[in-house]
Every structure is written in structure tokens, then in C-alpha cells.
Amino acid sequence: MCRKLLYLLFITILSANLKAQTVDELIKSYSGRIEWNSQTAELTFTSAGVITFENKGEPKEHFWYIPKNVKTITIEADVRVVGAFHSQGDCTIRGKHRKTSMVYGTDIQKWAQTNGVKAFRHCQFQNMGGVLTIQNLTSLNPYGFHVRGEGNVIMVSDCDFLDNRGGAGNHSDGIEGGDGSVIENCYFETGDDVIKVYHDLTVKNCTINMVQNAVPIQLGWGNTGNDTGTFINLIIIGSSGRGNDDCAIIVGRSGAYTKTINIYGCNIINPNASWISLRGKDMIVNGEVTDAEIEIEKHWSKYKAGKSNMVICGNKDEGNRYECIKN
């Protein structure tokens, strides 16, 4: 059985065992104000506060397993909600103001290690079934990853994903979504793998600031499958990244796979970056880069075990500067 079918089977079993907290339970467990409209299935956070389920032990007392009858969650402007949202059916989580409608995690560095848990099970937003849509808000200092859909679809637009704690061990990965996921008009300044190409997904009009430990495009920690990442109008800035991979733009950490990375329009400027880092001999990267301006330090990191067939600006030259901007 293929990896994706195994994962979907695992998620189905896991979701069946999850017990969502009702809207009434959430209202009782939130220190701020909440409004609930059962007719429209919309729940609105109208003031700042902290989600704390007292009957849940550490470290998930701040995590709300959203019941399927909640279809829309709205965060008003100038409202910071401390908590995490795990959905089990189609759900939209949206802010009224991109910068001030905020979902906040923790100021603790290395939160996952401190609590002895797996970061990928403690995401700020996690989709366990259906389509999760996230719009027009800021996610700051997540407990684990910012957004994880894995085999399920996520649709993300007009959001900021930030980690301002500093350090390299916060596991504040950006987004991992299932086949058909789309990330659009977003800004990332977070200290781990930003876009995980573990399924077929599309990224449009996004900016990635390479702070300490950031990897813009991660191909896999393990046998993640043969997938295509399509990037349209990608901007990458900064002067840092993951030092162990020579601040590479594209990284294959471990596993065996053939990935296709197509980038149609980009401006990538990082004086300390390399283009690609492939640690495994059974990694192959195909794809093309067009309408590009790229200025980096070098093409390969110190890890050159895999094979890159990428065509950048019409050729396979392994350089560090490319310019083929359309007029």
C-alpha cells in the first residue's frame, strides 16, 4: 500500500478516536468573549483571551478539536487568541485584519522538546479531515508547526506566519498540505521548513524571509513520495537559513523520491545561500525555473548525493546567478 493511502487510513482511525470539544465547552474554557451563531455555523472571537481546557492534561490544554458543526471561525481585529485549532471537517478560519487578528502559541523556545512531544502533532492549525481554509490572519510562535494538512487539503491565503523567538529548535515549520492545496499571498518569517513538498501543491505570490534555520522548500525527511511543487511569483529574501545545509533554498533531508519543482517567476536574493542540498543518493529533482532573478553564494551545498535535473533560465548550468526576467 502506498504511503499516501497508509496515511489516510491512519488519519481516519485517529479522527474516529478524537472527541471534539463542543462550542459550549470552548466558551467556558476561553478567557475572552466568544459569539456563536448556530444558524450560520459561525463562531467569532470578539476579544483577546486564552483557550484552556482544564480537563486536558499538558501539553494540549490550549488545543481545540473543532466539532464538525462549526463551519466558520472568525477572529475580530485587534484580537489575539492563545490556542491551537485542529479541524475534522470542512472549516474556514479567518481574521478580520491580517496583522491584528492573531493566533498565538507560546514564547517558550524549543516548546516541543521541553514538553517531550512531537512537534508535528502539536500544530497551530491541523486538518484531520475535509478542507481547512485559513484566511487573513497572523500565526505567531506556534507550539509546533504552523499549518499541517498532510493528506488533507488546506487552502491558505493572505496570512503571515512568524516566529520571533529566535533559536534553531522551535520546529515552527510553515505549511504542509495534501494534494491540491494552495498557498497564496502569504509571508513567512519562521525558523524551520517553510513549504513542504510532500504532496502536489501550488504556492502563489508568497514571500519567504530566510531567518535562522529556515528552509524555503523542503522535499522530505523520509520517503515522502514523488510530488510536484508549483511556485508562481516567489520572493525569497534574507541572509540566513539552515546552516547545516549551507542555507539551501531546496533541501532533501532524507529518503528516496523524485520531486518536480517548477518556479514560474521569482526573485531570490540571499548572499549566503546555496541553491540545493540533497543528502540522499536516491533523490532526484526535476523541474524548471523561468522569469527569474537569482543571486546566491553557490549552487550546491556540501551535500550533493542526489541528482538535480533542474533547468534554470533555459539551461542546466550550475551557477549562483541567473537573470531571465520577462520584459
C-alpha positions in Angstrom: 0.0 0.0 0.0 1.4 3.4 -1.0 2.5 6.0 1.5 -0.5 8.3 0.9 -3.1 5.6 1.3 -1.5 4.4 4.5 -1.5 7.9 5.9 -5.2 8.5 5.0 -6.1 5.2 6.7 -4.1 6.3 9.8 -5.9 9.7 9.9 -9.3 8.0 9.5 -8.6 5.8 12.5 -7.1 8.7 14.5 -10.0 11.0 13.7 -12.5 8.4 14.8 -10.9 8.4 18.2 -10.8 12.1 18.7 -13.5 13.7 20.7 -14.2 17.3 19.7 -15.0 19.9 22.4 -18.4 21.5 21.8 -18.9 25.2 21.3 -20.3 25.4 24.9 -17.2 23.7 26.2 -15.0 26.2 24.3 -16.9 29.2 25.6 -16.5 28.0 29.2 -12.8 27.4 28.5 -11.9 30.7 26.9 -10.9 33.7 29.0 -12.2 36.2 26.4 -15.5 36.7 24.7 -17.0 34.4 22.0 -20.2 34.7 20.0 -21.8 31.7 18.4 -24.4 31.7 15.6 -25.8 28.2 15.3 -27.9 29.2 12.2 -24.8 30.3 10.2 -22.5 27.8 12.0 -20.1 30.7 12.6 -18.1 31.2 15.8 -16.5 34.6 16.5 -13.7 35.5 18.9 -14.6 39.1 19.8 -11.9 39.8 22.5 -8.4 38.5 23.3 -8.0 35.5 25.5 -6.5 32.1 26.2 -8.1 28.7 25.4 -7.6 26.4 28.4 -9.4 23.1 28.7 -8.9 22.1 32.4 -9.8 18.5 31.8 -7.0 18.1 29.4 -3.5 17.5 30.7 -0.4 19.1 29.4 0.6 19.9 26.8 -2.8 20.1 24.9 -4.9 22.1 27.2 -4.8 25.0 24.7 -5.9 22.9 21.7 -9.4 22.9 20.5 -10.6 19.9 18.5 -13.3 21.7 16.4 -16.7 19.9 16.2 -18.0 19.4 12.6 -21.0 21.6 13.2 -18.6 24.6 13.3 -18.1 25.8 9.7 -16.5 29.2 10.2 -14.3 30.6 12.9 -13.7 34.4 12.8 -11.2 36.4 14.8 -12.0 40.1 15.1 -9.4 42.8 14.5 -7.1 43.5 17.5 -7.9 40.1 19.0 -5.1 37.7 19.9 -6.3 34.1 20.6 -3.8 31.9 22.5 -4.6 28.4 21.4 -4.5 25.9 18.5 -7.2 24.7 16.1 -7.5 21.1 14.9 -10.3 20.5 12.4 -12.1 17.3 11.5 -14.3 18.5 8.7 -14.7 21.4 6.2 -13.9 24.6 8.2 -12.8 28.1 7.5 -10.7 30.1 10.0 -10.4 33.7 9.1 -9.3 37.1 10.5 -10.9 40.5 10.1 -7.4 42.1 9.9 -4.4 40.3 8.7 -1.9 41.9 11.1 -4.0 42.1 14.3 -6.3 39.0 14.1 -3.8 36.7 15.6 -3.5 33.1 16.7 -0.6 32.8 19.2 1.2 29.8 20.6 4.0 30.3 23.1 7.1 32.4 23.8 8.9 29.2 25.0 11.8 28.2 22.8 12.0 24.5 21.9 8.5 24.0 23.3 8.2 20.5 21.9 11.4 19.3 23.4 10.6 21.0 26.7 7.3 19.0 26.9 8.7 15.8 25.4 6.3 15.7 22.5 6.4 15.5 18.7 6.1 19.0 17.1 4.1 17.7 14.1 1.3 16.5 16.4 1.1 19.9 18.1 0.5 22.3 15.2 -1.2 25.6 15.4 -3.6 24.6 12.7 -4.1 20.9 11.8 -6.5 19.4 9.4 -7.7 15.9 10.3 -10.4 15.7 7.6 -12.2 17.7 4.9 -10.8 21.0 3.6 -9.3 23.5 6.0 -9.3 27.1 4.8 -7.2 29.8 6.6 -7.5 33.4 5.6 -6.3 36.9 6.5 -4.6 36.4 9.9 -1.3 36.1 11.6 0.1 32.9 13.2 2.8 33.8 15.7 5.2 31.5 17.6 3.4 28.1 17.2 3.6 25.3 19.6 4.8 23.0 16.8 4.3 23.6 13.1 2.1 26.5 11.9 -0.2 24.5 9.5 -0.3 20.8 8.8 -2.7 19.1 6.4 -0.6 16.1 5.4 -3.0 14.1 3.3 -5.9 16.6 3.6 -6.4 19.8 1.6 -5.5 23.2 3.0 -6.3 26.5 1.3 -4.3 29.4 2.8 -4.4 33.0 1.7 -3.4 36.5 2.8 -1.7 35.3 6.1 1.6 35.9 7.9 3.4 33.0 9.6 6.0 34.3 12.1 8.4 33.0 14.7 10.2 35.8 16.6 11.5 33.7 19.5 14.9 33.2 17.9 16.9 30.0 18.1 17.0 26.9 15.8 14.9 24.4 17.7 11.4 25.7 17.7 10.1 23.4 15.0 8.0 26.3 13.6 7.6 24.7 10.2 5.4 26.6 7.8 2.9 24.6 5.7 2.4 21.0 4.8 -0.7 20.3 2.7 -2.3 17.4 0.8 -2.8 17.1 -3.0 -4.5 20.1 -4.4 -3.5 22.5 -1.5 -3.0 26.2 -2.5 -1.0 28.8 -0.5 -1.4 32.3 -1.8 -0.4 35.9 -0.9 1.4 34.8 2.3 4.5 36.0 4.2 6.8 33.6 6.1 9.4 34.5 8.6 9.8 31.3 10.6 12.7 29.1 11.7 12.2 25.7 10.0 11.0 24.1 6.8 8.6 26.6 5.2 6.9 24.8 2.3 7.0 21.0 2.5 6.5 19.4 -0.9 5.2 16.1 0.4 2.1 16.2 -1.9 1.2 18.1 -5.1 0.6 21.7 -4.1 0.7 25.3 -5.5 2.3 28.4 -4.0 1.4 31.8 -5.4 2.6 35.3 -4.7 4.4 34.4 -1.4 7.5 35.9 0.3 9.9 33.9 2.4 12.4 35.6 4.7 15.2 33.2 5.4 15.9 33.7 9.1 18.0 31.2 11.2 17.2 27.6 10.3 14.7 28.4 7.6 14.5 26.2 4.5 12.2 27.6 1.9 11.4 24.3 0.1 11.7 21.0 1.9 11.5 17.8 -0.1 11.3 15.3 2.7 12.5 13.8 5.9 11.9 10.2 4.7 10.1 8.6 1.7 7.6 11.4 1.2 6.7 10.3 -2.4 7.1 11.6 -5.9 5.3 15.0 -5.9 5.2 18.3 -7.7 5.5 21.7 -6.1 4.4 24.6 -8.4 5.6 28.1 -7.3 4.4 31.2 -9.0 5.9 34.7 -8.3 8.1 33.6 -5.4 10.2 36.1 -3.4 12.9 34.9 -1.1 15.0 37.3 0.9 17.2 37.2 3.9 20.8 36.4 4.7 20.5 33.2 6.9 18.9 29.8 6.6 19.8 26.3 7.8 23.5 26.3 8.3 23.8 22.5 8.2 22.6 22.7 4.6 24.6 25.8 3.7 21.4 27.9 3.7 20.0 26.0 0.8 16.8 27.1 -1.0 15.8 23.5 -1.8 16.6 20.7 0.7 16.2 16.9 0.6 17.0 15.8 4.1 16.4 12.0 3.8 14.5 9.4 1.8 14.2 8.2 -1.7 11.9 10.2 -4.2 11.7 12.0 -7.4 10.3 15.6 -7.0 9.4 18.2 -9.6 9.9 21.8 -8.6 8.6 24.3 -11.1 9.1 28.0 -10.3 7.4 30.5 -12.7 8.6 33.9 -11.7 11.0 34.5 -8.8 13.3 37.0 -7.1 15.7 35.1 -4.8 18.4 37.2 -3.1 20.5 35.7 -0.3 24.2 36.3 -0.3 24.8 33.2 2.0 22.6 30.7 0.3 23.1 27.7 -1.8 20.5 26.5 -4.4 20.1 22.9 -3.5 21.1 20.3 -0.9 20.4 16.6 -1.4 21.7 14.3 1.3 20.4 11.0 -0.2 21.7 9.2 -3.3 18.1 8.2 -4.3 16.9 11.8 -4.5 16.1 13.2 -7.9 14.8 16.8 -8.5 13.3 17.8 -11.9 11.6 21.0 -12.9 12.2 24.4 -14.4 12.7 28.0 -13.3 11.6 30.8 -15.6 11.3 34.6 -15.4 13.9 34.6 -12.6 16.4 36.8 -10.9 18.6 34.8 -8.5 21.6 35.9 -6.6 23.1 33.4 -4.1 26.5 32.3 -2.9 26.8 28.9 -4.7 24.7 26.2 -6.4 25.3 23.1 -4.4 25.6 22.8 -0.6 28.1 20.4 0.8 25.5 17.7 0.3 25.5 16.6 -3.3 24.5 12.9 -3.0 21.3 13.2 -5.2 20.8 14.4 -8.7 19.3 17.7 -9.9 17.9 18.0 -13.4 16.5 21.4 -12.9 16.6 23.8 -15.9 17.1 27.4 -14.7 16.7 30.2 -17.2 16.7 27.7 -20.0 19.9 25.8 -19.1 21.3 23.3 -16.7 24.4 25.4 -15.7 25.1 25.0 -12.0 25.7 28.7 -11.3 24.9 31.1 -8.5 23.5 34.0 -10.5 20.6 33.8 -13.0 18.6 36.5 -14.8 15.9 35.9 -17.3 13.2 38.4 -16.3 10.5 38.9 -18.8 10.2 42.4 -20.2 
